[in-house]
Amino acid sequence: MNELQKEALEEMKTAIHKWFDEQENRKDAEEVVLRTTLQVGIFNFAMLDYRPGRTRVDSSKSVGSAAGKKSMKASPFTREQILHEVQPLLVEIVRERLDKLETSPLINYRFTFQGTFATMDGLVELTVLETVYEEKKRQLLERIQSYMEEKLEKGSNPTNRLETFFLARHLLDPYLFPEPEAAKTIALFDRIQELNKEQVEALAEHRRDIIRALTDWVENVFLPRYYDVTRSEYRTNEYVIKPDAVFENKDEPNQPIDLLLYGAVMTIRYEPEFSKFKGQTFLELAKQLGSGKAARMLKEGSDSFSQEDVHMRHELVECKANDVFSLFTIVIRKEEAGAYERAISFILSLLRKDFPKSYKIKLKSSLREFLPIKGLAKSDTHRFFANALAYSELHPLLEEYAREAMEEYEWYEDTESEKSVMPGSYAVFGLGLSSERYFPLVEAYMDLVDDEHQLVHDKFTAVFAETYGITERSTPTLIACLLRSHDSLKLKVQPELESEDKLSLFVQQIETLSDDEAERVLYPIWGKTEKLAALARKERGPRKELIIRLLKAAGA
């Protein structure tokens, strides 16, 4: 090696030793692995990112994203020199440090040291060293077996999320279980959900960890066997089936592809709207491999529901549901209350059985009713609920539906971004405009609505104010709406607030809010508080005092 190359190698050595020294100086390693028996080490990966003058080692797999960063000076190595001269030297350095840590809680049962190297020929990526500690592996397999038997098969108590995090990844780790037993693994995942079903938030976290582990296995272990994968940080993976791909035992029971199908359904049913497409993509890729089950699921839905649940035929109406595409297909044969009652009950029943909360309705009906609110998408879903709202006898059922359907971060799937609405919106808007009886429903809706990503509830708020004005009953609900409003909303209630009685009622409600909340509520009516202050200077008597109280409530 010449002097520049020796300096470069020294820079790599320094970065490697720095990383190992930092880890060995940690005081919490023992404490970390003692949190659960399912963790035998902290690190299973480190990456050397060599760029002259910027070299570093990191345990984050995203370190490769630094590929876009330019080196401070040119690399002195060719690709061949990295592969044949540098890598063997780095193996010796890393091996020497690892040998001292074989029984340490710092290092997992398997450790991979990778590298990205700037060279004269471009970026080179390679695995520098990979090692397995058989004794740690044996201990971990014993602990996994013990945990499954004691906590899942024999256990009856809710489980720890951290244990699910590790167990899900272990069961799908090809270095621990080269060929996963699909049926057993799925049964264990189902058991975890069963044990934690009474704790709603905890159950969601367990499911999230199971889905992440399944997704990682599908994308990094299963699909690359049959597809050439182009990965990107900024868009979805691209898959091209390999010319020599042979997928055997397509529809035999207990095959690895069952884990893909299971993961796809869990993703579709439980992940946020923006992630559901990944589950559908998995099913499409399985179908391309010749899976008849995947083809059936794409056409008819998953096996999560009985045929009676997803298909209802009646002389008044026919309803079908497909959870894979989050779709309800409703054909109204006779335009009467009974048809819509059966259709709403059909939807409600499935939502209570964990049908995806984000969905759309494909409607065949001779009526084209829409809510009297400008700016809402004129979709089939909107039309279905507007049609149903025409029957006052269905209003209690529609409220029941709305309370079940409302879910933050979920959406009706047949609207564009600026017209996106949370499930239950059309029923809530219609009911809220029909009777004061549904004011509590409107307030519950506004407590949930994602106002960072939804705008159209402002349209409802404007119509609500026009419909009810400022009254003792309506004002708390109007304020609940305004607390979720945007700067673009302009509310025309100033003329009504010329009445001292109504202004006094409004002030009393505003004074229960925090400064920020009060300012947000006042903005759609008067704009910035400076305008309200200018108005106060012009007023006299009790009205002036009331406006000053508004300003004080807003912290002005």
Number of C-alpha atoms within 10 A of each C-alpha: 12 8 9 12 15 12 14 21 18 12 18 23 18 14 20 22 15 14 16 17 12 9 16 13 9 10 9 11 17 15 10 15 17 13 11 14 15 23 21 23 23 17 17 17 17 20 23 26 24 25 25 21 14 15 21 19 22 16 15 11 11 10 16 15 10 11 15 7 9 13 15 11 10 13 20 18 20 16 18 12 14 19 15 10 13 19 17 13 14 21 15 12 14 17 15 11 14 17 10 9 15 17 16 16 21 22 21 24 25 18 18 17 21 19 21 21 22 25 20 13 11 11 14 17 17 14 14 20 17 14 13 15 14 11 12 19 17 13 14 21 17 12 17 19 10 15 18 14 12 11 17 19 14 10 14 13 12 18 18 14 18 15 18 21 19 18 22 20 18 19 24 23 17 13 13 17 12 10 13 17 16 20 14 12 16 16 12 18 19 13 17 24 20 15 17 22 15 11 11 9 10 17 19 16 16 23 23 19 20 24 22 16 22 24 21 14 20 21 16 12 14 16 19 15 15 19 18 14 17 10 12 9 8 6 7 11 13 11 16 12 16 13 9 8 11 11 13 11 13 18 14 10 11 16 17 17 24 22 23 25 23 20 25 26 26 20 28 25 21 19 22 17 19 10 12 22 18 18 23 21 14 22 26 17 20 22 18 13 19 17 22 14 19 28 17 14 21 18 12 17 20 21 13 16 16 9 12 9 16 20 15 16 12 11 9 17 22 19 22 22 24 21 26 25 23 20 20 22 17 25 19 21 15 14 15 15 18 16 20 23 18 18 25 21 15 21 21 19 16 17 16 13 11 13 23 27 29 28 21 21 23 18 18 15 17 11 12 12 16 21 19 14 17 13 14 21 19 16 17 21 21 24 22 26 23 21 19 25 23 14 14 13 13 16 20 12 15 25 18 16 22 21 16 16 23 21 18 16 19 22 24 23 21 21 18 10 11 13 17 21 26 25 27 23 24 24 27 26 24 23 23 21 21 16 11 15 12 20 21 13 21 22 18 16 24 20 15 14 23 17 18 9 14 20 23 22 27 22 18 25 25 21 18 20 19 13 12 15 18 19 13 12 13 16 19 18 24 22 23 19 24 25 20 22 25 19 10 10 17 17 19 15 16 11 7 13 16 11 12 13 13 17 19 19 17 20 19 15 15 23 17 11 16 13 17 12 18 24 24 21 23 21 21 20 16 18 17 13 17 12 11 19 16 10 14 19 11 8 13 9 7 11 17 16 14 20 20 19 19 27 22 14 21 21 13 14
